[in-house]
Amino acid sequence: VQLQASGGGLVQAGGSLRLSCAASGRTFSSYTTGWFRQAPGKGRESVAAIRPNAGFTYYSDSVKGRFTISRENAKNTVYLQMNSLKPEDTAVYYCAARPLTYGGGYYDRSVSYDYWGQGTLVTVSS
């Protein structure tokens, strides 16, 4: 499956952005999808994940209550709605996917995802 992330940009602190991850090549509804981010000089950090039926979602503590992950399987797209953005949210955001057959757990582990998009830059100014 090929992933294309988009929607990044420059926003002031307290503002909002919505990222999109469009998938092609396979039946996207059979994949768990996650968002990760990497700030300058730091390692890759998990942000959120969603299982195909959207019945389960995962959020890291740093974004819980501010970000919302959702998906539209008919459009092969996963979204990350980011509200109340902070300067520390500045990073390149990546979407990733893994087959549903991998099971649950390890949503925060980048090594558990097989497919990655190219990343989209989010910059939050203070």
N, C-alpha and C positions, 0 to 999 in steps of 0.2 A: 504494500500500500504506500502511496506517495502522499505526503502531507505538505500543506502550504499555509503558513501562518501569516496573518495580516492584521492591521488595525492599530499598530503602534504609532507613537507620536510624542509630541511635547505637550504637557499639560501642567497646570499650576497645582500646587498642593491643595487637597480638598476636592479636586475635580474627578472626572470619571472618563474611562475609556472602555471600549468593548473590543476584545481581540477575537478573531475568528481563526479556526483551523479547518481548512477544507481538505477532504480526503478523496483520493481517486485510486482506482486500480483493483480494489477488492470490496467485498461487502462490508462496509464500514460498521454496520450494525452488529457485527461479530467481534468488535474490538473495544477493549477498554482504552480510554484516552486520558492522558494526563497533560498538565502544564507544568513546566519547570522554568526557572529563570537563573540567569547568571549575571551578577553585577561585576563591574570592573575590578579585577584583582581578586575575585572571590570564586569559590567553587559553585557548581550547579546545585540549585536548591529546589526542592519540590514545592509546588504551589497548590495544586488541586488535581483531582482525578474523578472520572465518572465512568460507571459501568454502562454497557450498551443499552440496557432498559431504563437507564437514568434512575433506577430505584435506589442506587447507592452512590453517594458522593463522599469524597475525602477532601479535607482542607488542612493546610498547615496552620499552626497556631498563629503565625505572623499575619495571615490574611483572613482568618475566620471572622465572619461577621461583616467583612468589607467586600469580599469577592464572591461571585457566584458562578459556578460552572454549569453549563446546560448543553443539550445537544438536540439536533434535528436530524434524525437518521435518514429521513426522506431527502434531505439536502446534503447528506454526507458531511455535516459540519458540526463542530463543537465550538462553543463560545465561552469566553471568560469575561464576565462583566466585572469591572474593577471600579469601585466607588471609594470615596474618601481617601484618595491616593496620597501617599506620603513620599518625601524625597528618597527614603530608603527603599521604596518600591522600584526605583530606577534600575533597569537591567534589560538584557536581551531575554525575551520570553520565547520559549520553545514549546511546541506541542509534540507529543509522543504517543505511540499506540502499541498495544500488544494484543494478541489474540485472546478472546474470552476463555479459550481452553486452558490458558495458563492459571486460571483460578483467581481467588481473591488474595488480599494481603499484599504487602510490599508496594503499595501505591506510591510511596515516597522514594522508592529506590530507582534511580535512573537506569541501573543495569537490568531491571526487569522489563524494560521496554525495548522492542525490536526496531521500531520505525520512528524517525525523527524528521521534523520540519526544519526549515532553514533559520528560523528565528526572526523576531520582529522587535525593534528597539522601543522601549518605553522610557521616557525621560520626564521626571517629575521635578519641577522647579519649586524652590521654597519662596 
